Amino acid sequence: MNTIKVNIKDKIAVLSMNRGKSNAINAEMVTELHQMVRNIENDDSIAGLILTGKDGFFSAGLDLIELYNYDEETIKKFWIDFLDLITTLVSFKKPMIAAISGHSPAGGCVLALCCDYRIMAEGKFIIGLNEVPIGIIIPESIFHLYSFWLGQANAYRFLLEGKLMHTQQALSTGLIDEVVNPESILHAAERKMLTYIKLERNAWQQSKKNMRAELLKKVSADPTEMISPMLAQWWSASTRSILKTIIQNLQQKPD
């Protein structure tokens, strides 16, 4: 695995995104995350999954620098695979906790939203979905995922303005559940995981499945029709111009 690391201890798998400085998501990371999450779900010796990043970044979201250069077929496949990964994460039957170790905008936030509980490191970090201001159409499935936690009114308002929140605001809106010292984030996630895995496994998993049934129907819809307007917008002159400016700014930042 080139973009993730996994450590298993006391029946808990810690899956760490590990790609560059900011864990920007590309096609390879989507594939590796998908494969590993399925392996963990099917491994009866593993009771739960903690998803985390590295100091300062959970994930900066999609790797716009790489995605910008994908051709039409590659970007279409990327979106189909990414939405398929989200379906797999939402349907994951075991406890899954996000240990949000730093910034988590856009695609990073989406990954965290799939989890049962979100713990974020305190500090000047941001989280939220800011796709609209950069010219990316939000898939309907992602709106349903956002509103599952925030309620439809907040999700609607926040998505249309591309709102990014600092930790305390994210906590007050219900986007995250807990804020801890960065050095304690994995310990806090493990502590919360123990409260889940000590419960009767079948009752916990079936209850999770029942409560997510409607959400899963919405996020697992055939993405083909959903992504058609997204792809048209992706190739529009206005979005390409916004993306090009963002990429230029990113490339000028010091490592």
Secondary structure, 3 states (H helix, E strand, C coil): CCCEEEEEECCEEEEEECCCCCCCECHHHHHHHHHHHHHHHHCCCCCEEEEECECEECCCCECHHHHCCCCHHHHHHHHHHHHHHHHHHHCCCCCEEEEECEEEECHHHHHHHCCCEEEEECCCCEEECCCHHHCCCCCHHHHHHHHHHHCHHHHHHHHHHCCEEEHHHHHHHCCCCEEECHHHHHHHHHHHHHHHHCCCHHHHHHHHHHHCHHHHHHHCCCHHHHHHHHHHHHCCHHHHHHHHHHHHHHHHCCC
